[in-house]
Amino acid sequence: MHKRIIIAGGGTGGHIFPAVAVANALRQMHPHIEILFVGAQGKMEMEKVPKAGYKIIGLDIAGLDRGKWWRNIFLPFKLISSFLKVRSIFRTFKPEAVFGVGGYSSFPVLRFAQNVGVPTYIHEANALGGKSNQLLAKRARKIFVGTAGMERFFPASKILYTGNPVRQEILAVDKSQDEALAVFRLSPGKVTLLVIGGSLGALSINMAVASRVGFWLEEGFQLIWQTGKSFEAEALSLVDSISGVYVSAFISDMNAAYRAADMVISRSGAMSVTELCLTHKPVIFVPYPFAAEDHQTANAMALVKKNAAILVSDKDASRRLMSEALDLALNKRLRKELSKNIQYLAASDADKVIAREILNDIETT
């Protein structure tokens, strides 16, 4: 028997990658399942989801702009338009369940499903419950969470701690560390720092690394530096003809980058945190300070409190970041301790657990 499920939400990789991972698990468990994604027009899901092999329909919707109120004038009209489009999608596709991964495009889809009696399921990747998910939680069947202690945001009876679904290629062990270092033209036997500020880069992190990159290399350490597009040219000019450093706007083979690295500097979006837990990497987090409800700081603090990571605030990055990195590079015992503690927070099968829970639930109703 065919099953039909809508997966709604997106906006960032932290929403999209878990959604695709769960879709893949659903398809693996039920090969004849029909899956339709619904996202926001113009957002990255409109590109990433079709590349993963799934159909997606975009809604003309935007989130609430808390800084520039005049941009919210057309928000009610966009919501009404989105609900009308969602109604049309439901009439055509006839879903048996809707799975939401957060982001403002998930709200009209899950709210409509709840209004017409279609079971809804939510995944919350961050350590702070998103506004859309909180509004939808009361009428959801189950709420899958990536962090413990989410009862302050959602009904405790509906919460299931699963961890965050992750891209399966991150878990593949297909290279030794030396082989991974060779991918980046780096040498074995040296402490290697991986710097990742997200696909768009992170200015505060890039500026901090740029100010000390020469000293870092002189100390005999190595660097894999994902800069984002806007900083790539400047970084390349800084390290021109210098060995021991690899610079790129975007690293497509993150599996190799994690395998090569002895330690990491990273933003603390939910998926970055999850991947670092799964790869057991000692990490210095620099949370993005303008994330909604400052959830990146909450994500990082969940690990810091368990002595599983180090946190440097964005405003202190220029002064402290590379000093902390140097101390960590010189302290093998601390790197080992952080690596040991962070692996206890890893959950590698979240995609399968969520898929199984959804399928079992709709089969028994």
N, C-alpha and C positions, 0 to 999 in steps of 0.2 A: 504494500500500500504506500502511495506517495504521501510524503509529509511536506508541508509548506511553512516556512519560517521567515519572518522579516527580522533583519538585524539593523538597528537604527542608531545613529550617532556619528561622531567623528569630530573633525576640526584640527586634531593633532595626532601625531604618531602614537601618543599614549592612549588614544581611543581606538585608532584604526587597526594597529597591529594586534591587539587582543581580540578585536572583532573578527579579523581574518583568521586568526589562530583557532578560534572557536568554530567558525564556519568550516574550516578544514577538518576539525575533529568531528563535527556533525556529519559531514560528507563521508568521512572514513567509517563511522559507525552505521550510517544509513545511506548507502550509495545512491539511492534513488530520491533523496531529499531535494526539494526545491528551495533555494535560498535567494532572497531578494534583499539587497541593501538599500537603505534610504539615508541620505546625507544632506549636506548643505551645498547648494550651488556655489562653485568657485573655490571650495575648500579642497584640501589635499586628498580627501577620500574619493573625489571624482576622478582622480588619476590612479591612485594606489589600488583601489578595489577592483577595477577592470583588469589591471595588470596581474592581480591575484587570481583572475578567472571567474569573477562574479559580476552579475548585472547590478547596477545601482541607478536609482532615480534621485535626482536632486530637488530639494525644496528651496524656494526663494525666501530664506529666513536669516535673521541675524540675532545675535545675542544683545542683551541690555548693555549699553555703553554707560558706565557709571561716571566717566570723566567728562563726556561731552553730551549733555542731556538732549541737545537739539537733534542729535543723530537718532534719537528714539521716537521721533514724531511718526514715522511710518511703521514702527514695530507692530502696533495692533493690526494694521492692514495686512502685514506680512504673516502674522499669526493666523488670521482668518483665511488668507489665501492658502497657507500651508495645510490647515485643517481640511479645507475643501479638496486639496490635492490628495491628502492622505485618505480621505473618504473614497475617492476614485480608485486609489491604489488597492484599498481593501476590497472593493467591489469586484475588481478584476482578478486580484491574486488570491483572495480568500485565505489568509494565513490562519494556521492553527495555534501559533504562538508568536510573540514578539520579544526579542532580546535587545535590551538597550545598553549601550556602553558609555553613556554620558555625552555631554555636549548639547548645545541648545537645539540641534536638529532632532535629538531623540525625544524631546518633550511632546510635540504634537502627535507623533506616531504612537508612543506608549499611552498618552492620555486618551486618544481616540480608541485604541484597543481596549483600554479599561472601561470606557463608556459603552462599548458594544459587547463586552463580555469575553474578549479574547485574552487568554492568560499572558501575563507579562512577567519578564525576568530582567533583573538589573545587575550590571557589574560596575562596581566602584573601585577604580584602580588606586586612587590617592588616599592619603591618611586623613584628609578632610573630605567629608561628603559634599559632592557638587550640588548646586542649587536645584538643577533639573531632577537629579536622582532623589533628593530629599522630598521634593514635591510629589514624586511618583511612588515613593516607597510604600505608603500606607496601603495602596491597592495592588501592589506587586505580589506575585506568588512567592518568589525567593529573591534574596539580595546576596549576590556573591561579592566578597570583599577581598582586597589584596593585602589589607593590614588588620591586625587584631585590634580590639578595642573600639569598634565602630558603632557600639550600642548608643553612643551619644547622638548619633545622626539618624539611625534607622531602628525600626522595631526589632528587638533582640530575637524574637521568635522566628523571624524570617531570614536572619543572617546566616550565611554559610561561608566560613573562611576557606578560601581556595588558593590564595595567592593570585598573581597576575599571569594570564596567558602570555607566552613569549614566542617569538619566531623560532621555529625548530632548528634553523640553521645555526643559531647561537649555541645550541647544545651539542652540535656535532664536534667530535674530537677527531679531526682528520689530518691534523698537523702537530708535530712536536713544536716546542717553543723556538728551537733553532730554525726549523722550516718556516715558521710564521715570521720570524725576524728577517729571513731572507726575502720574503714578499715585499718588505719595506726597505730592502738594501741596508739592513743594519747587522751589527756583529753580535755573536753569542757572547755570553759571559759578562755583559754590562747591564746595570740596572736601567730598565727602559720605562719611561713615563709615557702614558697615553693621555692626551688632552682632547676631550670631546665636549663641545659646548652646544651640541645639537646640530641638526642639519643646516641651520642658518648661522651657526657660530654664536659666540657670546663675547661681546666687546670687552667686558671687564676681565674675563679670563684671558683673552687674547693679548690685551695690553699688559697684564701682569706677566705672562709668559715672555712676551717680546722684550720686556725690560730686563729680564735675567737669563735669556736663552744662551747668551755667550758664556756666562758664568756656569750655567748648568752643564754645558758641553765640556768646558775646561776642567770640570770636576771628574770627567770620565764617564758621565752618564749619557743616555740616549733619549731621543724624543720622537714620538709619533704625534703629529699635531694636526688635528682636524680644525680648520680655521673658519669654515663657512665662506661663502663666495666673497663677501665684502672685505675680508681681511687677508685673503690668500696672496694677493700681489705684494702687500707689505711684508708678510711673513717670508715669502720667497726671497725678497730683496735682502732681508736681514740675514738669511742663512745661505746666501748664494755661495756655491762652491765649498761649503763647510760639510764635512762628513759627520755622521752620527745623528742626523735629523731627517725626518720625512715629513713633508708639508703637503697637505691636500685640502681643497675646499670641502670635500666630502669623501668619506671612506665607505666604499660599497661592501668590502669584505670585513665586516665587523668581527666575524669569527676569528679571522687571522689577527686582527688588531688586539682583541682580548687575549688570545693565546700568546702573543708577543710581549705583552705588557707585564711588568712586575708591579706596577701601581698606576692609579688613574686619577685624573682631575676631571670632574664632570658636573653638569647641572644635575638637579635631583627630581626630574620628571619621573612619573611612576614607572615607565618602562625602562628608563636608564637604571633606576634603583633595582628593579627586578633582574635585569640582565647582569648587573654587577654582583648581585647575590648569587645568581646561578653560576657565574664564572669565578666566584670566590676571590675577587680582586680587592686589595686594600685601596681605599678610595678617599679622596678629599672632595667633599661636596661644596659647590658654590651655588646655593639656590637662586633661581631667578626671582628677583624681589617683587615683580609685578604680576606674578601668576595669581589667578583668582583665589581670594581668601588666603594668599600666601601659602598655598598648599605645598609648594616645593620645600619650604622650610620644615613644614610638618613631616613630609616624607623623609627628609634627611634626619630630623631629630628622632624619629622612630628607631633609626639605626644607631645614632650617636648615643642614645640612652642605654643601649646594649653593648657599648664599646665595640661597635662593628663598623664605625666610620668616623671620619674627622669632618668638621664643618668650619668653613670660613665664609663669613657673610660677604655679599656682593660689594658692599661699601668698603670692606677691609681688604678686598682682593689685591689691590695695588701694593699695599703695605705688607700683607702677611702671607699671601698664597704661596709664592715660590720659596719663602723661608720655611714654611710648613712642609712643602714638598721636599726640600733639601734634608730637613730633619728626618723625614720618613724614609728617604732613600738611604740615609746613613744608619738607620735603625732597623736591622733585619728582624730583630725580635718583635718589634711592634708591627711590622708588616705581616709577620706570621700570625700574630695574635688577632689582628683585624681580619685577615683572611679566614682564620678559623671561626671567628664569631659571625662573620657575615654569611658563611655557608649554611649556618643553622636557620637562617631566615629564608632560604630558598625553597620554592615550590615549583617543581619542574613539570607537573602534569595538570596544571590548572585548566588548560583548554579541554582536556578529556573529562575532568571532573564536572565542569560546567555543562558540557555537551551531554554527558550521561544523565545529569540531573534534569535537564530540560526535556530530553527524550522520554525518560522514565515518567516524568510528571504528566506530560501530555498523553502518554499511552494509558495512564490509569484514570484519566478524567473523561 
